[in-house]
């Protein structure tokens, strides 16, 4: 794979995911910070579990929440806070 994704566990509650994209930083930043764009690519169809909702307040101290599943009665969600958000970088 040309641009592999690496995942490194920093602690019990911290995970660092790194990947290099051959694209301008401004486009990659938008893809990661606009809910309507995340909804298009975050959960590939091949995974079989669609992304049902995406809430994002992309700023230091802001929060995010992603919810996956096939219907509202059987979902899985993850959430957190942004500790760093530097536009276009």
Secondary structure as the mmCIF struct_conf table of DSSP 4:
data_model
#
loop_
_struct_conf.conf_type_id
_struct_conf.id
_struct_conf.beg_label_comp_id
_struct_conf.beg_label_asym_id
_struct_conf.beg_label_seq_id
_struct_conf.end_label_comp_id
_struct_conf.end_label_asym_id
_struct_conf.end_label_seq_id
TURN_TY1_P TURN_TY1_P1 UNK A 2 UNK A 3
STRN STRN1 UNK A 6 UNK A 11
TURN_TY1_P TURN_TY1_P2 UNK A 12 UNK A 13
STRN STRN2 UNK A 14 UNK A 18
BEND BEND1 UNK A 22 UNK A 23
HELX_RH_AL_P HELX_RH_AL_P1 UNK A 25 UNK A 33
HELX_RH_AL_P HELX_RH_AL_P2 UNK A 35 UNK A 41
BEND BEND2 UNK A 42 UNK A 43
HELX_RH_3T_P HELX_RH_3T_P1 UNK A 45 UNK A 47
BEND BEND3 UNK A 48 UNK A 48
STRN STRN3 UNK A 51 UNK A 56
BEND BEND4 UNK A 59 UNK A 59
TURN_TY1_P TURN_TY1_P3 UNK A 60 UNK A 61
STRN STRN4 UNK A 63 UNK A 71
TURN_TY1_P TURN_TY1_P4 UNK A 72 UNK A 73
STRN STRN5 UNK A 74 UNK A 81
BEND BEND5 UNK A 83 UNK A 83
TURN_TY1_P TURN_TY1_P5 UNK A 87 UNK A 88
#
